[in-house]
């Protein structure tokens, strides 16, 4: 729906088409963000490990589909708007019995940088579910990772925060 005022919505149903996914649990396959200029991006993961981004510059009336280009098997896409008013896409990929956290950036939601390892999470065990918040020209990313206690040999999850200063 497109919001015009408190009593008015515009529907654009099924703008993405069918997104195939399988499994016994309800998957968390998408995320969305909007830039200050109204550019909308929705990212979605498929059962084949691909991530597509649907971008709109006309308030959701139409969307353009872009595939994130990689050989990695990707899951759990999360998209955010950064302090630079650009899109940041995070996703995870399984590498050698461990998840790795990746990211890509785009000014328009159509042209994406190559996926890169999210360095603040590079040496953590199974980093996952990043959340980006922006405040006062900084980007803060919070993510979770598994932690194995040497004393108790017990696995738990820990939350971590990293901050990036942004020059606008």
N, C-alpha and C positions, 0 to 999 in steps of 0.2 A: 504494500500500500504506500502511496505517496501522501504525505501529510501536508495539507494546504492550510487548514486551521483546525480548531478543536472539534469541529463537526464534519470535516471533509477528508476523505481518503481516496486515493487512486490505487486500484489493484493492478498488479502486473504478476499474474500467477504463472508459475512454472517457467520463469525466465531462464533457468539453467538447463531445462530439459531433464531427462531421467538420469539420476546418479546411482549407478549400481553399487550395492554394498551387500555383503552377506555376513552371517554370524547369528549367534543366539541372543546377543545383547543389543539394545538400541545404541547405535554408534553416535559419537559426537564428531560429525564429519565436516562442519563448516564454522566459519567465523566471518565477521563483517566489520568494516571501518569506513569512516567518512572524513574527507579532508575539509578544511575551512572553505574551499571554493565549491563544495557540494559534490565533488567527485566521490562516487560510491564504489567500494570494492568488496566482493564476497568471494572467499576462497573455499574450496570444497575438495575433499579427498575421495577417491574411488576405491573399489575393492582391489584394483590392480596396482595400487600404490602410486597412482598419479595424483597430482594436485593441479586443479584448474582455478583460474581467477576470472571472475565475471566483473567487468567494470562498466560503470555508467557515468556519463557526463551530462545527462539530461534529466536528472532527478528521478531516475529509475524507470523511465519510459522504455528504454532499450539498453541492452547489455552486450558487450563484446567479450568473447571467450578467449582466454590465453592459457596455454599449458606451460607450467614451470618445467623448463628443459633440464633434465638430469637423467642419469642412469640409476640413481638410487631408488630404493623402494621407500616411499615417503608415507608418513602417517601424521595425524593430529595437527592439521594446519591451524595457525592462529595469526590473524592479521590485525595490525594496529596503525594508527596515525602517530607519527613521531613529532618531536618538537620542531623539526625542520619542515613540517607540513608535507611529509612524504609518507608513503606506505612502507611498513616493515612486516614481512611475512616470516614467521617462524614455523619450522616443522621438524619432525624427528625421523631418523632413519636408523635401522638396525645394522650395526657393524660389529662383527666378531662377538656375538652374544651380549652385546651392550647397545643401548641407544646412544646416539649422538644428536646434539641439537644444532640445527642449521638455520641460517637466515638469508634473506634476499631483500633488496630495496627497490622501490620504484617511485618516480615522481607522478606518474599518471595511471598506474594500475595495469598498464598494457606492456610496457617495456621494463623488464626485470633484470637486475644484476644477476650474475651467477650465484648459485647457492654457495655459502661459505660456512665453515664451522663457526659457531658462536663461541669465540675464544674464552670468555669468562666461565663457560661451562665445560670446556674441553677436557679437563682432567678429573671430572666428576663421574661417579657411577650412575648411569641411566638418568641423565638430566632430562626433564620433561615438563610440560605444561608451563611455558613462559607467559608472563603477563607484563606488558609494557605500559607504564604510566609516564606522563610528561608533566613537568612542573618547572616553571621559571627557567626555561631554556635548557633543561636537562631531561634526559630519558632515563628512567629507572626500569630495570627488568628484574622481576622476581621469578625464580624458577625453583622447582623441587628436584631433589636428587636422593638416591639411596645412600644410606650411611651404615657401615658395618662397624659396630663397637668392638674394639680389640679386647676390652675387659670382659664383656658378656657374650661376645660372638653373636649378638642379636642385630638383625637388620631393622632399620627404621628409615623414615623419610625426614629430610631436613629441608628447610627453605633457605634460599640464598638471594641476596640482593646485589646488583651491580648498577653503577651509575655512569652515564656517559654525558660529558659536557658537550653541548652542541653550539656551534657558531652558525647563527642564522645568516 
